[in-house]
């Protein structure tokens, strides 16, 4: 059991009250049973999250929709667990969904984990989505500095020269400047004209 799974298990055990239903979902190896939890009416959120996480980690694409919903949840630990499972799911729709969530201005407060997931996936959608999200965060009183910082760091990790302009703009923001310098240093060297 890795740290992400341990954290999720502890959190959901508390949410569930340590019920027998929780223990059964945690122990079962039956993917059909887990998938049924995702579609059965009246299931508590903790049960749906546990089932989706376990299916996602196992590469079962039936978890995709539930994990995307959790990736955009108001509760950061749920977002983190969903991102972890989505990164391992191997579903080709994941990058497009993460890019849509990262660039949705109405849900920007929840964009941190979609941004980090895009970086982990290194999908073609990642750089354009991070550039768009960062450009929108560079206003003078934008309250989403953690999202902006994740974009700057992610663009540095991805090392794509298309990010040079927006990273240079980020240099003017004290909260982002140091990370922007590091990110720019990771981009390919420009050739003299």
N, C-alpha and C positions, 0 to 999 in steps of 0.2 A: 504494500500500500504506500503510494507516494504522498507527499505533503498535501497536495490539492485534494486527494481522495480522503485523507485523514481529516482535514479541515471540514470538508463537506459532510462527512459522516458524523462528526461531533456536533456540528450545527443542526443537522436535520434530526439527529437523535433527540436533541433538546426540544426542537420544534414539535416533534411527534409525541413527546412525552415518554419516549422509550417504549412504545407499544409493541405488541407481538407482530402487528402488521409491518412496522418498520423493520424489525428483525428478519421477517420473512422476505421482504423486498431486498434487504441487504445481502441475504444469504442465497437467494435463488440464482440458479444458473440458467433458468428457462427464459430465453429472450421473448418468447411469445407472451409469457406472463407479464414481463416488464412492459412490452408494447401495449398490452391491454390496459394497463394503468394510464397510459397516455390518452386513451380514447374513451374510457369508461366514465359515465357521469358521476359527479359527486366526489371525485377523488381530491384529497387535500393537496395543496401546493407542494408540501414537502415530499409527498409520494410521487407526484409527477416529476419533480426535479430529480429525485433519486433515480427513478426509472430512466429518464432521459439521459442523465449523466452516465449511468451504467451502459445503456445501449450505445451512446455516442462513443464512449471509450472502447467499446467492442467493435466499432465500425458498422453498426447497424443503422442504416439510413432512415429507419422509421422514427428516429429521434430528432431528425433535422428541424421540423417545424417547432417542436417544443423547445429545443435548445435556442433557436433564433428568438423566440418570445422571451426566454429567460435572459438572453444576451442584452435585451433592451429593457430589463426590469429596473425598477427604482432602487432595489437593494443591491449594492455593489458586490457582496459575496455571491449572490446568485449569478450576477453577470460574469464574475471571474470563473466560477465553476462551469458555466455554459461555454465560455470562450475556451477553456481548457479542453472540454469534451469536443467542441466543434473543431479544434485544431487537430484532433486525432481521428475525427469521423471520416475524413476523406471524401466528403460529398462535394462535387464540383460546384454546387450552388452556394457554398459557404462564403466565398470571397465576394460575390455579388451582393449577398445579403448583408455582410459586414460593411461593405462600402455604402450601401443604402442607409444603414443605421448611422454610420459615422458622419455622413454628409447631411442628415436630416436636421435642419435647424430647429425644428420644433422639439426635438429630443436630444439636443446637444448636451444637456446635463448628464446624459447616460452614454455618451459617445466614447468614453475612455477605454472601455474594454473592446468595443468594435475596432478602434484604432489599433490597439495592441495586437488584436487577432489578425488584422490585415498585415501587420509587420511580420508576425510569426508565419503566416501563410506564404508571403513573398509572391503573391498572385499579381497578374497584370493590372488588376483594379487598384492595387494598394497605393502606388505613387500618386495617381491622379486624385484619389479620394483624400489622401493625407494633405496634398497641396490645397485642395478646395477647403478642407476643414480648417487648416492653419490660416489660410487667407482670411477667413471669416473671424478668426480669433484675434487678429492683429489690431482690432479697434482699440481706442484709448481706454475704455472702461469695461472691457470684456471680462465677465466674471469666471470664465472657464479656462483659467491658466493651466490647470492640470491636463486638460485635453490638448491645449496648445503645446505644452511641453512634451507630451507623448507624441504628438505629430513631429515636432522638431527632432526628437531622439529617433523616432521611427524612420524619418527620411534619411538621417545619417546612417542608420543601420542598413537601409536599402541601398544607399550609395548611388542613387540615380541622378544624373546631372540635370534632369528637368526640375529638380527641387532647388537649384542654386538661387534663382531669383527670390523665391519666398523665404528661403533661409537667410539671404542677405537682408531682407526686410525685417526678419525677426531679430536681427542684431540690434535694432533700435529699441527693443523692449527689454528693460533690465532683467525681468524675470526669465527671459528666454535667451539672452545674449550669450551666456557661457555655453549653454547646450548648442546654440546655433554655431558657435565657433568650432566646437568639436564635430558637429554634423558636417559643416563645410569642409573640414579637414579630411573627411572620409569620402568626399566626392572625387571622381576622377579629375586629375589635373587638367586644366584648360591649356590647350596649345596656343602659343603666341600667334597673333594674326600676321 
